[in-house]
């Protein structure tokens, strides 16, 4: 868990789970829960969506307003329903969790995003926080922590389990690492779509841009990353967790 001496202006409270594990939540002025808590869920796997629905629908004052299986649909449904909390699986097709988070938070600043993933990776957590996510929950902790995580975010307070807090602390203590030249959000989106097997023509249609624009982005990406083949680009996407193998 976080040692508060590293964050003198950021006091943390500990939320005990049913298994005795702790999660930390950054405290500001407490806000009351909405009378009806409106929730969106998005995950690529039907079994995960079903499990999330079961937990959410077991709460009397919660309303499941939308379910999505890919990132593009998640953003679309968020704009339509304006949920209080969006529970977003990281490994979504078309738009991954980083891009979904960035787009939702840019358009709906009052909607909090809880990332739901198997990855316990400091660099990935950092990217998601920069995109605007204020909660990060490992799928292995869902049964014991999901309700607390959603309620905490609904009060506009960040939520991180102890495992994630320890990962963030390690990253903070070790300092910044050398990183490859960063890609823009649009370039990351195109990398994801290429790695998922979409042609340039299909990408142009999905993103509502011209084929020439896609090819220009593709050339810029290869140049920035010093790559010479589509296979190398796919390996980069997997290594940096833009997509999962």
MARBA-3410 file (N, C-alpha, C, O; in Angstrom, 1 decimal):
245
0.9,-1.2,0.0,0.0,0.0,0.0,0.9,1.2,0.0,2.1,1.1,0.3 ~ 0.3,2.4,-0.3,1.1,3.6,-0.4,1.6,4.0,1.0,0.8,3.9,2.0 ~ 2.8,4.5,1.1,3.3,5.1,2.3,3.0,6.6,2.1,3.5,7.2,1.1 ~ 2.2,7.2,2.9,1.7,8.6,2.7,2.9,9.6,2.7,2.7,10.7,2.3 ~ 4.1,9.2,3.2,5.2,10.1,3.2,5.6,10.5,1.8,6.3,11.5,1.6
5.3,9.6,0.8,5.6,9.9,-0.5,4.7,10.9,-1.1,5.0,11.6,-2.1 ~ 3.5,11.1,-0.5,2.5,12.0,-1.1,2.0,12.9,0.1,0.8,12.7,0.5 ~ 2.7,13.9,0.5,2.4,14.6,1.7,1.1,15.4,1.6,0.4,15.7,2.6 ~ 0.7,15.7,0.3,-0.6,16.4,0.1,-1.7,15.5,-0.2,-2.8,16.0,-0.6 ~ -1.5,14.2,-0.2,-2.6,13.3,-0.7,-2.9,12.2,0.4,-2.4,11.1,0.3
-3.7,12.5,1.4,-4.0,11.5,2.4,-4.8,10.4,1.8,-5.6,10.6,0.9 ~ -4.6,9.2,2.3,-5.3,8.0,1.8,-6.1,7.4,2.9,-5.6,7.4,4.1 ~ -7.2,6.9,2.6,-8.0,6.1,3.5,-8.0,4.6,3.0,-7.8,4.4,1.8 ~ -8.1,3.7,3.9,-8.1,2.3,3.6,-9.5,1.7,3.7,-10.2,1.9,4.7 ~ -9.9,1.0,2.6,-11.2,0.4,2.6,-11.0,-1.1,2.7,-10.3,-1.7,1.9
-11.5,-1.7,3.8,-11.3,-3.1,4.0,-12.2,-3.9,3.1,-13.4,-3.6,3.1 ~ -11.7,-5.0,2.5,-12.6,-5.9,1.7,-13.1,-7.0,2.5,-12.7,-7.2,3.7 ~ -13.9,-7.8,2.0,-14.5,-8.9,2.7,-13.4,-10.0,2.9,-13.6,-10.9,3.8 ~ -12.3,-9.9,2.2,-11.2,-10.9,2.4,-10.1,-10.3,3.3,-9.1,-11.0,3.5 ~ -10.3,-9.1,3.8,-9.3,-8.5,4.7,-8.3,-7.8,3.9,-7.4,-7.1,4.5
-8.3,-7.8,2.6,-7.3,-7.0,1.8,-7.8,-5.5,1.8,-8.9,-5.2,2.0 ~ -6.8,-4.6,1.7,-7.1,-3.2,1.8,-7.0,-2.6,0.4,-6.2,-3.0,-0.5 ~ -7.8,-1.6,0.2,-7.7,-0.7,-1.0,-7.6,0.7,-0.5,-8.1,1.1,0.5 ~ -6.9,1.5,-1.3,-6.7,2.9,-0.9,-7.4,3.9,-1.8,-7.5,3.7,-3.0 ~ -8.0,4.9,-1.2,-8.8,5.9,-1.9,-8.4,7.3,-1.5,-8.4,7.6,-0.3
-8.1,8.1,-2.5,-7.6,9.5,-2.2,-8.8,10.3,-1.7,-9.9,10.3,-2.3 ~ -8.7,10.9,-0.5,-9.8,11.6,0.1,-9.8,13.1,-0.2,-8.8,13.8,0.0 ~ -10.9,13.6,-0.7,-11.1,15.0,-0.7,-12.4,15.2,0.1,-12.7,14.4,1.0 ~ -13.2,16.2,-0.2,-14.4,16.4,0.5,-15.4,15.3,0.1,-15.6,15.2,-1.1 ~ -15.9,14.6,1.0,-16.8,13.5,0.7,-18.0,13.9,-0.1,-18.6,15.0,0.2
-18.4,13.1,-1.1,-19.6,13.4,-1.9,-20.6,12.2,-1.7,-20.2,11.1,-1.6 ~ -21.9,12.5,-1.6,-22.9,11.5,-1.4,-23.0,10.7,-2.7,-22.8,11.2,-3.8 ~ -23.4,9.4,-2.5,-23.7,8.6,-3.7,-25.0,9.1,-4.4,-25.9,9.6,-3.7 ~ -25.0,9.0,-5.7,-26.3,9.3,-6.4,-27.4,8.4,-5.9,-27.2,7.3,-5.4 ~ -28.7,8.9,-5.9,-29.8,8.2,-5.5,-29.9,6.9,-6.3,-30.2,5.8,-5.7
-29.7,7.0,-7.6,-29.6,5.8,-8.5,-28.3,5.9,-9.2,-28.0,6.9,-9.9 ~ -27.4,4.9,-9.0,-26.1,4.9,-9.5,-26.1,4.2,-10.9,-26.4,3.0,-11.0 ~ -25.8,5.0,-11.9,-25.9,4.6,-13.3,-24.6,4.1,-13.8,-23.6,4.8,-13.7 ~ -24.6,2.8,-14.3,-23.3,2.2,-14.6,-23.3,1.6,-16.1,-24.3,1.0,-16.5 ~ -22.2,1.8,-16.8,-21.9,1.2,-18.1,-20.8,0.2,-17.9,-19.9,0.4,-17.1
-20.9,-1.0,-18.6,-19.8,-1.9,-18.6,-19.4,-2.2,-20.0,-20.2,-2.3,-20.9 ~ -18.1,-2.5,-20.2,-17.6,-2.8,-21.5,-16.5,-3.8,-21.3,-15.5,-3.6,-20.6 ~ -16.6,-5.0,-22.0,-15.5,-6.0,-21.9,-15.7,-6.8,-23.2,-16.8,-7.1,-23.7 ~ -14.5,-7.3,-23.7,-14.5,-8.1,-24.9,-15.1,-9.5,-24.7,-15.5,-10.1,-25.7 ~ -15.2,-10.0,-23.5,-15.5,-11.4,-23.2,-16.9,-11.5,-22.6,-17.3,-10.8,-21.6
-17.8,-12.3,-23.3,-19.2,-12.4,-22.8,-19.3,-12.9,-21.4,-20.1,-12.4,-20.6 ~ -18.4,-13.8,-21.0,-18.5,-14.4,-19.7,-18.2,-13.3,-18.6,-18.8,-13.3,-17.5 ~ -17.3,-12.4,-18.9,-17.0,-11.3,-18.0,-18.1,-10.3,-17.9,-18.5,-9.9,-16.9 ~ -18.7,-10.0,-19.1,-19.8,-9.1,-19.1,-21.0,-9.6,-18.3,-21.6,-8.9,-17.5 ~ -21.2,-10.9,-18.4,-22.3,-11.6,-17.7,-22.0,-11.5,-16.2,-22.9,-11.3,-15.4
-20.8,-11.8,-15.8,-20.4,-11.7,-14.4,-20.6,-10.3,-13.8,-21.1,-10.2,-12.7 ~ -20.2,-9.3,-14.5,-20.3,-7.9,-14.1,-21.8,-7.6,-14.0,-22.2,-6.9,-13.0 ~ -22.6,-8.0,-15.0,-24.0,-7.7,-14.9,-24.7,-8.3,-13.7,-25.5,-7.6,-13.0 ~ -24.3,-9.5,-13.4,-24.9,-10.2,-12.2,-24.6,-9.4,-10.9,-25.4,-9.2,-10.1 ~ -23.3,-8.9,-10.8,-22.9,-8.2,-9.5,-23.7,-6.9,-9.5,-24.2,-6.5,-8.5
-23.7,-6.1,-10.6,-24.3,-4.8,-10.6,-25.8,-4.9,-10.4,-26.4,-4.1,-9.7 ~ -26.5,-5.9,-11.0,-27.9,-6.0,-10.9,-28.3,-6.5,-9.5,-29.5,-6.5,-9.2 ~ -27.4,-7.0,-8.7,-27.7,-7.4,-7.4,-27.8,-6.3,-6.4,-28.2,-6.4,-5.3 ~ -27.4,-5.1,-6.8,-27.4,-3.9,-6.0,-28.7,-3.1,-6.2,-29.0,-2.7,-7.4 ~ -29.5,-2.9,-5.2,-30.8,-2.3,-5.3,-30.8,-0.9,-5.9,-31.7,-0.6,-6.7
-29.8,-0.1,-5.6,-29.8,1.3,-6.0,-29.0,1.5,-7.3,-28.6,2.7,-7.6 ~ -28.6,0.5,-7.9,-27.7,0.6,-9.1,-28.5,0.3,-10.4,-29.4,-0.6,-10.4 ~ -28.2,1.0,-11.5,-28.9,0.7,-12.7,-27.8,0.5,-13.8,-27.0,1.4,-14.0 ~ -27.9,-0.6,-14.5,-27.0,-0.9,-15.6,-27.6,-0.3,-16.8,-28.6,-0.7,-17.4 ~ -27.0,0.8,-17.3,-27.6,1.6,-18.4,-27.1,1.2,-19.8,-27.7,1.5,-20.8
-25.9,0.5,-19.9,-25.4,0.1,-21.2,-24.4,-1.0,-21.0,-23.6,-1.1,-20.0 ~ -24.3,-1.9,-22.0,-23.3,-3.0,-22.1,-22.6,-2.9,-23.5,-23.3,-2.8,-24.5 ~ -21.3,-3.0,-23.5,-20.6,-2.9,-24.8,-19.5,-4.0,-24.9,-19.0,-4.4,-23.9 ~ -19.3,-4.5,-26.1,-18.3,-5.5,-26.3,-17.0,-5.0,-27.0,-16.0,-5.8,-27.1 ~ -17.0,-3.8,-27.5,-15.8,-3.2,-28.1,-15.7,-1.7,-27.7,-16.6,-1.1,-27.2
-14.5,-1.2,-27.9,-14.3,0.2,-27.5,-15.1,1.3,-28.2,-15.5,2.2,-27.5 ~ -15.3,1.1,-29.4,-16.1,2.1,-30.2,-17.5,2.2,-29.7,-18.1,3.2,-29.5 ~ -18.1,1.0,-29.4,-19.5,0.9,-28.9,-19.5,1.5,-27.4,-20.5,2.1,-27.0 ~ -18.4,1.2,-26.7,-18.4,1.7,-25.3,-18.5,3.3,-25.3,-19.2,3.8,-24.5 ~ -17.7,3.9,-26.1,-17.7,5.4,-26.2,-19.1,5.8,-26.7,-19.7,6.8,-26.1
-19.6,5.2,-27.7,-21.0,5.6,-28.2,-22.0,5.5,-27.1,-22.8,6.4,-26.9 ~ -22.0,4.4,-26.4,-23.0,4.2,-25.4,-22.8,5.1,-24.2,-23.8,5.6,-23.6 ~ -21.6,5.4,-23.9,-21.3,6.4,-22.8,-21.9,7.8,-23.2,-22.5,8.4,-22.3 ~ -21.7,8.2,-24.4,-22.2,9.5,-24.8,-23.8,9.5,-24.8,-24.4,10.5,-24.5 ~ -24.4,8.4,-25.1,-25.8,8.3,-25.1,-26.4,8.3,-23.7,-27.4,8.9,-23.4
-25.8,7.5,-22.8,-26.4,7.2,-21.5,-25.8,8.1,-20.4,-26.5,8.3,-19.3 ~ -24.6,8.6,-20.6,-23.9,9.5,-19.6,-24.0,8.8,-18.2,-24.6,9.3,-17.2 ~ -23.3,7.7,-18.0,-23.3,7.0,-16.8,-22.5,7.7,-15.7,-21.7,8.6,-16.0 ~ -22.8,7.4,-14.4,-21.9,7.9,-13.3,-20.6,7.2,-13.3,-19.6,7.9,-13.1 ~ -20.6,5.9,-13.6,-19.3,5.1,-13.6,-19.3,4.2,-14.8,-20.3,3.6,-15.1
-18.2,4.2,-15.5,-18.0,3.3,-16.6,-16.9,2.3,-16.2,-15.8,2.6,-15.9 ~ -17.3,1.0,-16.2,-16.4,-0.1,-15.9,-15.8,-0.6,-17.3,-16.6,-1.2,-18.0 ~ -14.6,-0.4,-17.5,-14.0,-0.6,-18.9,-12.9,-1.7,-18.8,-11.9,-1.5,-18.1 ~ -13.1,-2.8,-19.5,-12.1,-3.8,-19.7,-11.0,-3.2,-20.5,-11.3,-2.5,-21.5 ~ -9.7,-3.4,-20.2,-8.6,-2.8,-20.9,-8.5,-3.3,-22.4,-8.4,-2.5,-23.3
-8.6,-4.6,-22.6,-8.3,-5.2,-23.9,-9.6,-5.3,-24.8,-10.1,-6.3,-25.0 ~ -10.0,-4.1,-25.2,-11.2,-4.0,-26.0,-10.8,-3.9,-27.5,-9.8,-3.2,-27.8 ~ -11.6,-4.5,-28.4,-11.3,-4.4,-29.8,-11.6,-2.9,-30.3,-12.4,-2.2,-29.6 ~ -11.0,-2.5,-31.4,-11.3,-1.2,-32.0,-10.7,0.0,-31.3,-9.9,0.8,-31.9 ~ -11.0,0.1,-30.0,-10.4,1.1,-29.2,-10.0,0.4,-27.8,-10.9,-0.2,-27.2
-8.8,0.5,-27.4,-8.5,-0.2,-26.1,-8.8,0.7,-25.0,-9.3,1.8,-25.2 ~ -8.6,0.3,-23.8,-9.0,1.0,-22.6,-8.5,2.4,-22.4,-9.1,3.3,-21.9 ~ -7.2,2.6,-22.9,-6.6,3.9,-22.8,-7.4,4.9,-23.7,-7.8,6.0,-23.2 ~ -7.7,4.5,-24.9,-8.4,5.4,-25.8,-9.9,5.6,-25.4,-10.4,6.7,-25.6 ~ -10.5,4.5,-25.0,-11.9,4.7,-24.5,-11.9,5.6,-23.3,-12.8,6.5,-23.3
-11.0,5.5,-22.4,-11.0,6.4,-21.2,-10.8,7.8,-21.6,-11.5,8.7,-21.2 ~ -9.8,8.0,-22.5,-9.5,9.4,-23.0,-10.7,10.0,-23.6,-11.0,11.2,-23.3 ~ -11.4,9.3,-24.5,-12.6,9.9,-25.2,-13.8,10.1,-24.2,-14.5,11.1,-24.3 ~ -14.0,9.2,-23.3,-15.1,9.3,-22.4,-14.9,10.5,-21.5,-15.7,11.4,-21.2 ~ -13.7,10.6,-20.9,-13.4,11.7,-20.0,-13.3,13.1,-20.7,-13.7,14.1,-20.0
-12.9,13.1,-21.9,-12.9,14.4,-22.7,-14.3,14.9,-22.9,-14.6,16.1,-22.8 ~ -15.3,14.0,-23.2,-16.6,14.4,-23.5,-17.5,14.4,-22.2,-18.5,15.2,-22.2 ~ -17.2,13.6,-21.2,-18.1,13.4,-20.1,-17.2,13.5,-18.8,-17.0,12.5,-18.2 ~ -16.7,14.7,-18.4,-15.8,14.8,-17.3,-16.4,14.3,-15.9,-15.7,14.1,-15.0 ~ -17.8,14.3,-15.9,-18.4,13.8,-14.6,-18.5,12.3,-14.5,-18.8,11.8,-13.5
-18.2,11.6,-15.6,-18.3,10.2,-15.7,-16.9,9.6,-15.2,-15.9,9.9,-15.8 ~ -16.9,8.8,-14.2,-15.7,8.2,-13.7,-15.4,6.9,-14.4,-16.4,6.2,-14.7 ~ -14.1,6.6,-14.7,-13.8,5.4,-15.4,-13.0,4.4,-14.4,-12.0,4.8,-13.8 ~ -13.5,3.2,-14.3,-12.8,2.1,-13.6,-12.3,1.1,-14.6,-13.1,0.5,-15.3 ~ -11.0,1.0,-14.7,-10.4,0.0,-15.6,-10.3,-1.3,-14.9,-10.0,-1.5,-13.7
-10.8,-2.3,-15.7,-10.9,-3.7,-15.2,-10.1,-4.6,-16.1,-10.3,-4.8,-17.2 ~ -9.0,-5.2,-15.5,-8.0,-5.8,-16.3,-7.3,-6.9,-15.5,-7.4,-7.0,-14.3 ~ -6.5,-7.7,-16.3,-5.6,-8.7,-15.7,-4.2,-8.2,-15.5,-3.4,-8.8,-14.9 ~ -3.9,-7.0,-16.1,-2.6,-6.5,-16.1,-2.2,-5.7,-14.8,-2.9,-4.8,-14.4 ~ -1.1,-6.1,-14.2,-0.6,-5.4,-13.1,0.8,-4.8,-13.5,1.8,-5.2,-13.0
0.7,-3.8,-14.4,1.9,-3.2,-15.0,2.0,-1.7,-14.8,1.0,-1.0,-15.0 ~ 3.1,-1.3,-14.2,3.3,0.1,-13.8,3.1,1.1,-14.9,2.4,2.1,-14.8 ~ 3.7,0.8,-16.1,3.7,1.7,-17.2,2.2,1.8,-17.7,1.8,2.9,-18.1 ~ 1.5,0.7,-17.8,0.1,0.7,-18.3,-0.8,1.5,-17.3,-1.6,2.3,-17.8 ~ -0.6,1.3,-16.0,-1.4,2.0,-15.0,-1.1,3.5,-15.2,-2.1,4.3,-15.2
0.1,3.9,-15.4,0.5,5.3,-15.5,-0.2,5.9,-16.8,-0.7,7.0,-16.7 ~ -0.2,5.2,-17.9,-0.9,5.7,-19.1,-2.4,5.8,-18.9,-2.9,6.8,-19.4 ~ -3.0,4.9,-18.2,-4.4,5.0,-18.0,-4.8,6.1,-17.0,-5.8,6.8,-17.2 ~ -4.0,6.4,-16.0,-4.2,7.5,-15.2,-4.1,8.8,-15.9,-4.9,9.7,-15.7 ~ -3.1,8.9,-16.8,-2.9,10.1,-17.6,-4.1,10.3,-18.6,-4.5,11.4,-18.9
-4.7,9.2,-19.0,-5.9,9.3,-19.9,-7.1,9.7,-19.1,-8.1,10.2,-19.8 ~ -7.1,9.6,-17.8,-8.3,10.1,-17.0,-8.9,9.1,-16.1,-9.9,9.4,-15.4 ~ -8.5,7.8,-16.2,-9.1,6.8,-15.3,-8.7,7.1,-13.8,-7.6,7.6,-13.5 ~ -9.7,7.0,-12.9,-9.4,7.2,-11.5,-9.6,6.0,-10.7,-9.6,6.1,-9.4 ~ -9.8,4.8,-11.3,-9.8,3.6,-10.6,-9.3,2.5,-11.5,-9.4,2.5,-12.7
-8.6,1.5,-10.8,-7.9,0.4,-11.5,-8.1,-0.9,-10.7,-7.7,-0.9,-9.6 ~ -8.8,-1.8,-11.3,-9.2,-3.0,-10.5,-8.7,-4.3,-11.3,-9.1,-4.4,-12.5 ~ -8.0,-5.1,-10.6,-7.6,-6.4,-11.3,-8.8,-7.4,-11.3,-9.6,-7.4,-10.3 ~ -8.9,-8.1,-12.4,-10.1,-9.0,-12.5,-10.1,-10.1,-11.3,-11.1,-10.5,-10.9 ~ -8.9,-10.4,-10.9,-8.8,-11.4,-9.8,-9.4,-10.8,-8.5,-9.7,-11.6,-7.5
-9.5,-9.5,-8.4,-10.1,-8.9,-7.2,-11.6,-8.5,-7.3,-12.1,-7.9,-6.4 ~ -12.2,-8.9,-8.4,-13.5,-8.4,-8.7,-14.6,-8.8,-7.7,-15.3,-7.9,-7.2 ~ -14.6,-10.0,-7.3,-15.6,-10.5,-6.3,-15.6,-9.7,-5.0,-16.6,-9.5,-4.4 ~ -14.4,-9.4,-4.5,-14.2,-8.8,-3.2,-14.2,-7.2,-3.3,-14.5,-6.6,-2.3 ~ -13.9,-6.7,-4.5,-13.6,-5.2,-4.5,-14.5,-4.4,-5.5,-14.5,-3.2,-5.4
-15.2,-5.1,-6.4,-15.9,-4.3,-7.4,-16.9,-3.4,-6.8,-17.0,-2.2,-7.3 ~ -17.7,-3.8,-5.9,-18.8,-2.9,-5.3,-18.1,-1.7,-4.6,-18.6,-0.6,-4.8 ~ -17.1,-1.9,-3.8,-16.4,-0.8,-3.2,-15.8,0.1,-4.2,-15.8,1.3,-4.0 ~ -15.2,-0.4,-5.3,-14.6,0.4,-6.3,-15.6,1.3,-7.0,-15.3,2.5,-7.1 ~ -16.7,0.8,-7.4,-17.7,1.6,-8.0,-18.3,2.6,-7.1,-18.5,3.8,-7.5
-18.6,2.3,-5.9,-19.1,3.3,-4.9,-18.1,4.4,-4.7,-18.5,5.5,-4.6 ~ -16.9,4.0,-4.5,-15.8,5.0,-4.3,-15.7,6.0,-5.5,-15.7,7.2,-5.3 ~ -15.7,5.5,-6.7,-15.6,6.3,-7.8,-16.9,7.2,-8.0,-16.8,8.3,-8.4 ~ -18.0,6.6,-7.6,-19.3,7.4,-7.7,-19.3,8.6,-6.8,-20.0,9.6,-7.1 ~ -18.4,8.6,-5.8,-18.3,9.7,-4.9,-17.1,10.6,-5.4,-16.7,11.5,-4.7
-16.6,10.3,-6.6,-15.5,11.1,-7.2,-14.2,11.0,-6.4,-13.5,12.0,-6.2 ~ -14.0,9.8,-5.9,-12.7,9.5,-5.2,-12.0,8.4,-5.9,-12.6,7.4,-6.2 ~ -10.7,8.5,-6.1,-9.9,7.5,-6.8,-9.9,6.2,-6.0,-10.0,6.2,-4.8 ~ -9.8,5.1,-6.7,-9.8,3.8,-6.0,-8.7,2.9,-6.7,-8.6,2.7,-7.9 ~ -7.8,2.4,-5.8,-6.8,1.4,-6.2,-6.6,0.3,-5.2,-6.6,0.6,-4.0
-6.6,-0.9,-5.6,-6.4,-2.0,-4.7,-4.9,-1.9,-4.2,-4.1,-1.2,-4.7 ~ -4.7,-2.7,-3.1,-3.3,-2.7,-2.6,-2.3,-3.1,-3.6,-1.2,-2.6,-3.6 ~ -2.6,-4.1,-4.4,-1.6,-4.6,-5.4,-1.3,-3.5,-6.4,-0.1,-3.3,-6.7 ~ -2.3,-2.8,-6.8,-2.0,-1.7,-7.8,-1.3,-0.5,-7.1,-0.4,0.1,-7.7 ~ -1.6,-0.2,-5.9,-0.9,0.8,-5.1,0.5,0.5,-5.0,1.4,1.4,-5.1
0.9,-0.8,-4.7,2.3,-1.2,-4.6,3.0,-1.1,-6.0,4.1,-0.7,-6.0 ~ 2.3,-1.4,-7.1,2.9,-1.2,-8.4,3.2,0.3,-8.7,4.2,0.6,-9.2 ~ 2.3,1.1,-8.3,2.5,2.6,-8.5,3.6,3.1,-7.6,4.4,3.9,-8.1 ~ 3.7,2.6,-6.4,4.8,3.0,-5.5,6.1,2.6,-6.1,7.1,3.3,-6.0 ~ 6.2,1.3,-6.6,7.4,0.9,-7.2,7.9,1.8,-8.3,9.0,2.2,-8.5
6.9,2.1,-9.2,7.2,3.0,-10.3,7.7,4.4,-9.9,8.6,4.9,-10.4 ~ 7.0,4.9,-8.8,7.4,6.2,-8.3,8.8,6.1,-7.7,9.6,7.1,-7.9 ~ 9.1,5.1,-6.9,10.4,5.0,-6.3,11.6,4.7,-7.3,12.7,5.2,-7.0 ~ 11.3,4.0,-8.3,12.3,3.7,-9.3,12.6,4.9,-10.3,13.6,4.9,-10.9 ~ 11.6,5.8,-10.4,11.8,6.9,-11.2,11.5,6.6,-12.7,11.2,5.4,-13.0
11.5,7.6,-13.6,11.1,7.4,-14.9,12.1,6.4,-15.7,13.3,6.5,-15.4 ~ 11.5,5.6,-16.6,12.3,4.7,-17.4,12.4,5.3,-18.8,11.6,6.1,-19.2 ~ 13.4,4.9,-19.5,13.5,5.3,-20.9,12.3,4.8,-21.7,11.9,3.6,-21.6 ~ 11.7,5.6,-22.5,10.5,5.2,-23.2,10.7,5.5,-24.7,11.4,6.5,-25.1 ~ 10.1,4.7,-25.6,10.2,5.0,-27.0,9.4,6.3,-27.3,8.6,6.7,-26.5
9.7,6.8,-28.5,9.0,8.1,-28.9,7.5,7.8,-28.8,7.0,6.9,-29.5 ~ 6.8,8.6,-28.0,5.4,8.3,-27.9,4.6,8.6,-29.1,4.9,9.4,-29.9 ~ 3.5,7.8,-29.3,2.6,8.0,-30.4,1.4,8.9,-30.0,1.1,8.9,-28.8 ~ 0.8,9.6,-30.9,-0.4,10.3,-30.6,-1.5,9.4,-30.4,-1.5,8.2,-30.8 ~ -2.6,9.8,-29.8,-3.8,9.0,-29.6,-4.3,8.4,-30.9,-4.6,7.2,-31.0
-4.3,9.2,-32.0,-4.8,8.7,-33.3,-3.8,7.6,-33.8,-4.2,6.6,-34.3 ~ -2.5,7.8,-33.6,-1.5,6.8,-34.1,-1.6,5.5,-33.3,-1.5,4.4,-33.9 ~ -1.9,5.6,-32.0,-2.1,4.4,-31.2,-3.3,3.7,-31.6,-3.3,2.4,-31.7 ~ -4.3,4.4,-32.0,-5.6,3.8,-32.4,-5.3,3.0,-33.8,-5.8,1.9,-33.9 ~ -4.6,3.6,-34.6,-4.3,3.0,-35.9,-3.4,1.8,-35.7,-3.6,0.8,-36.4
-2.4,1.9,-34.8,-1.6,0.7,-34.5,-2.4,-0.5,-34.0,-2.3,-1.6,-34.4 ~ -3.4,-0.2,-33.1,-4.3,-1.2,-32.6,-5.1,-1.9,-33.8,-5.1,-3.1,-33.8 ~ -5.6,-1.1,-34.6,-6.4,-1.6,-35.7,-5.6,-2.4,-36.7,-6.0,-3.4,-37.2 ~ -4.4,-2.0,-37.0,-3.5,-2.7,-37.8,-3.2,-4.1,-37.2,-3.2,-5.1,-37.8 ~ -2.8,-4.0,-35.9,-2.5,-5.3,-35.1,-3.7,-6.2,-35.0,-3.5,-7.4,-35.0
-4.9,-5.7,-35.1,-6.1,-6.5,-35.1,-6.4,-7.1,-36.4,-7.4,-7.9,-36.6 ~ -5.6,-6.7,-37.5,-5.8,-7.3,-38.8,-6.6,-6.5,-39.8,-7.0,-7.0,-40.8 ~ -6.9,-5.3,-39.4,-7.7,-4.4,-40.3,-6.8,-3.9,-41.4,-5.7,-3.5,-41.2 ~ -7.4,-3.8,-42.6,-6.7,-3.2,-43.8,-6.7,-1.7,-43.7,-7.5,-1.1,-42.9 ~ -5.9,-1.0,-44.4,-5.9,0.5,-44.4,-7.3,1.0,-44.9,-7.8,1.9,-44.3
-7.9,0.3,-45.8,-9.2,0.7,-46.3,-10.2,0.6,-45.2,-11.1,1.4,-45.0 ~ -10.2,-0.6,-44.5,-11.1,-0.8,-43.4,-10.9,0.2,-42.3,-11.9,0.7,-41.7 ~ -9.7,0.5,-42.0,-9.4,1.5,-40.9,-9.9,2.9,-41.3,-10.5,3.6,-40.5 ~ -9.8,3.3,-42.6,-10.3,4.6,-43.0,-11.8,4.6,-42.8,-12.3,5.6,-42.4 ~ -12.5,3.5,-43.1,-13.9,3.5,-42.9,-14.3,3.5,-41.5,-15.2,4.2,-41.1
-13.6,2.8,-40.6,-13.9,2.8,-39.2,-13.7,4.1,-38.5,-14.4,4.5,-37.7 ~ -12.6,4.8,-39.0,-12.3,6.1,-38.4,-12.9,7.3,-39.1,-12.7,8.5,-38.7 ~ -13.6,7.0,-40.2,-14.2,8.1,-41.0,-13.1,9.1,-41.5,-13.3,10.3,-41.4 ~ -12.0,8.6,-42.0,-11.0,9.4,-42.5,-10.6,8.8,-43.9,-11.0,7.7,-44.3 ~ -9.8,9.6,-44.7,-9.5,9.1,-46.0,-8.4,8.0,-46.0,-7.6,8.0,-45.0
-8.3,7.2,-47.0,-7.3,6.2,-47.1,-5.9,6.9,-47.1,-5.0,6.3,-46.5 ~ -5.8,8.0,-47.8,-4.5,8.7,-47.8,-4.0,9.1,-46.4,-2.9,9.1,-46.1 ~ -5.0,9.6,-45.6,-4.7,10.0,-44.2,-4.2,8.7,-43.4,-3.2,8.9,-42.6 ~ -4.8,7.6,-43.6,-4.4,6.4,-42.9,-3.0,6.0,-43.3,-2.2,5.7,-42.4 ~ -2.7,6.1,-44.6,-1.4,5.7,-45.0,-0.3,6.7,-44.5,0.8,6.4,-44.2
-0.7,8.0,-44.4,0.2,9.0,-43.9,0.5,8.7,-42.4,1.7,8.8,-42.0 ~ -0.5,8.4,-41.6,-0.3,8.0,-40.2,0.6,6.8,-40.1,1.5,6.7,-39.3 ~ 0.3,5.8,-41.0,1.0,4.5,-40.9,2.5,4.8,-41.2,3.4,4.2,-40.5 ~ 2.8,5.6,-42.2,4.2,5.9,-42.5,4.9,6.6,-41.3,6.1,6.4,-41.0 ~ 4.2,7.6,-40.7,4.7,8.3,-39.6,5.0,7.4,-38.4,6.0,7.5,-37.7
4.1,6.4,-38.2,4.3,5.5,-37.1,5.5,4.6,-37.3,6.3,4.5,-36.4 ~ 5.7,4.1,-38.5,6.8,3.3,-38.8,8.1,4.1,-38.6,9.1,3.5,-38.2 ~ 8.1,5.3,-39.0,9.3,6.2,-38.9,9.6,6.5,-37.5,10.8,6.4,-37.0 ~ 8.6,6.8,-36.7,8.8,7.1,-35.3,9.4,5.9,-34.5,10.3,6.1,-33.6 ~ 8.9,4.7,-34.8,9.3,3.5,-34.1,10.4,2.8,-34.7,10.9,1.8,-34.2
10.9,3.3,-35.9,12.0,2.7,-36.6,11.7,1.2,-36.9,12.5,0.4,-36.7 ~ 10.5,1.0,-37.5,10.1,-0.3,-37.9,10.0,-0.4,-39.4,9.8,0.6,-40.1 ~ 10.1,-1.6,-39.9,10.1,-1.7,-41.4,9.1,-2.7,-41.9,9.0,-2.9,-43.1 ~ 8.3,-3.3,-41.0,7.3,-4.3,-41.5,6.1,-4.3,-40.6,6.1,-3.9,-39.5 ~ 5.0,-4.8,-41.2,3.8,-4.9,-40.4,3.9,-5.9,-39.2,3.4,-5.7,-38.2
4.7,-7.0,-39.5,4.9,-7.9,-38.4,5.6,-7.3,-37.2,5.3,-7.6,-36.0 ~ 6.6,-6.4,-37.5,7.3,-5.7,-36.4,6.4,-4.8,-35.7,6.5,-4.6,-34.5 ~ 5.4,-4.2,-36.4,4.5,-3.3,-35.8,3.5,-4.1,-34.9,3.2,-3.6,-33.8 ~ 3.1,-5.2,-35.3,2.3,-6.1,-34.5,3.0,-6.5,-33.2,2.4,-6.5,-32.1 ~ 4.3,-6.9,-33.3,5.1,-7.2,-32.1,5.2,-6.0,-31.2,5.1,-6.2,-30.0
5.3,-4.8,-31.7,5.4,-3.6,-30.9,4.0,-3.4,-30.1,4.0,-3.1,-28.9 ~ 2.9,-3.6,-30.9,1.6,-3.5,-30.3,1.4,-4.4,-29.1,0.8,-4.1,-28.1 ~ 1.9,-5.7,-29.3,1.7,-6.7,-28.2,2.6,-6.3,-27.0,2.2,-6.4,-25.9 ~ 3.9,-6.0,-27.4,4.9,-5.7,-26.3,4.4,-4.5,-25.4,4.6,-4.5,-24.2 ~ 3.8,-3.5,-26.0,3.4,-2.3,-25.3,2.0,-2.4,-24.8,1.4,-1.4,-24.3
1.3,-3.6,-25.0,0.0,-3.8,-24.5,-1.1,-3.0,-25.2,-2.1,-2.8,-24.6 ~ -0.8,-2.5,-26.4,-1.9,-1.8,-27.2,-2.9,-2.9,-27.5,-4.1,-2.6,-27.6 ~ -2.5,-4.1,-27.8,-3.4,-5.2,-28.0,-2.8,-6.4,-27.2,-1.7,-6.4,-26.8 ~ -3.7,-7.4,-27.1,-3.2,-8.7,-26.4,-3.1,-9.7,-27.5,-3.9,-9.8,-28.5 ~ -2.1,-10.6,-27.3,-1.9,-11.7,-28.3,-3.1,-12.7,-28.4,-3.1,-13.6,-29.1
END
